[in-house]
Amino acid sequence: MVETIKELLDDFKAKTNADKVILVSRTGMFIEGDELDNQDTFSAMSAIVLGASETATSMIGTVEKIVVDIKKGYKLIITSAGKRGVLAVVSNKDHWNEISELREKLKDMI
C-alpha cells in the first residue's frame, strides 16, 4: 500500500506528538505539511539553512541534521529528505529515530 506524503507526515506527527512537520523543496517551496503564519519565509529559510550547512561542511562530511534549540524547550530539526526535499520538524523532543524512518520513506517520493 503506497502512502501519500500527507499520510506519512500525519502518521509521523501522530506517533511523535510533534508540533509542526513541514516538507519543502530544496528551492524553498512548500510541498506538504502544517501551515504556519510565515509559511513562505519558513520554507525558504529551512532550505537555505540546510543548503548552507551542506556547503560549509562539504569537505568534512555529510550533514545529518541541524538542531535549533528554541525557548520554552522546543527544537527545530532540519534534515534532507531525498535529493530534492527538506524536512523540518518543530517539537519538544529530537525524535531522530522517527525522523530517520520518515526520511527513508520520503526519499523515493520527492
N, C-alpha and C positions, 0 to 999 in steps of 0.2 A: 504494500500500500504506500503510494507516494504521498508525502505530506506537502502542503504548501509552505511557503516561507512564513506566512502569518501563523499557521498552525504550529510550526516549530518554535517561533518566538513566544506565542501564547503558552505553549506547553512549558518552555523554559521558565517563563515568568511565574507560572503556577507552582512549579517544583521548587523554585528558589525564593519566591516571595520578593523578587527584585522590584524596585520602584519603577524603573524605565528600562526598556530594551529597544534599541533602535539599530536598524541596519541601513547603512548608506553606501553609496558607490565611492570608489577611490577619488572621483572628481568632486565629491561632497554633496551629491544629490540624494535626498531622502528616498529610500526604497520601500521600507516597511517598518512598522513598529508603533510605539507610543507617540502621541503628539505632545509637543512642547510649545510654550509661548514663543520661543525664539528658534523654531524648528530649522529654518534655513541656516542661521548662524551656527547653531549647534552641529548640524550635519556637516557643513563646510569645515568648521574648526576641528571636528573629530578626524576627518580625513587628512587635514593639514598636519595635525599633531602626529598622527601615525606616520605619514609620509616623511615628515622632518626627522622623526626619530630613526626611521629606517635609513635615511640618507646619512645622518650623523654617525650611525653605528655600523655602516656597511663594511668597514674594514675590521670590525671587531667580531660581529656575529649577527644573527637574525633576531629581530625584536619579537619577543613572545607576547608581551602585554605591557601596557602603560597603565599605572595606577595613580590616580589623583585623589589624595585624601581631602575630603571636604568637611567643613564644620558640621557639627551635630552628628558625627560618626558615619557620614556617607562616604562612599567611594565611587569614582568614575573609572571603569575599566574599559580601555580601548584596545582592540586587537584586530588582526586581519581576519577576514572571512573569505578564504579563497583568494584568487589573484585580483578580483575586481571589487571586493567588498570590505567594509569596515564595520565591525560590531562594537557598539557602545552600550555599556550596562551601568545603570546607577542603582546602587544597593547599599545596604548597611554591612554587607559581607563581600569578600572577594569572589567566591563561587567559581574558582578557577577550574576545578574538575568538570563542573557542569558546562561552563563556557567552552572548554576544550571539546566536549562532546557536541555541543551545538555548532561550533566551527567546522567540525568534520562533516556534519550533515549538510551544512550550508555551502561548503566549498564547491560542490558539483552543481549547485543550483544557480549560482551567480555568475 
